[in-house]
Amino acid sequence: MRESLDQAMLREPTYWRSYYSGDESQLRISRAYSYSDRCRYYWHESSVQAEITRLIENLTALSVTLTLISQYLPLEYKAIRAGEIVNQPEAIIRYHIQLVLRAYAAACGTT
């Protein structure tokens, strides 16, 4: 998934080139972890979408343990334990997006 996203960003650097600086190692880190989140402009690309689909299918087939979720997604873990969401990748993703959108809405004073 990460490699596919980075390759898409390298093919079309328009959306990130003027935001990041440094040598190739620093640019690679910025593309993956920057606060400016320029990778959002590449989610629609078919190669990235195919990897997202494969990742969700793999995570669904594996049935990720709650201990692993608690380590990397503590808010989602709490929501699963509280019965707010089910332990399924798409539900976890949707929940996380809603949390982020709530934070933006609160910052804008719309909640």
Order of alpha helices (4+ residues) and beta strands (2+ residues): alpha-alpha-alpha-alpha-alpha-alpha
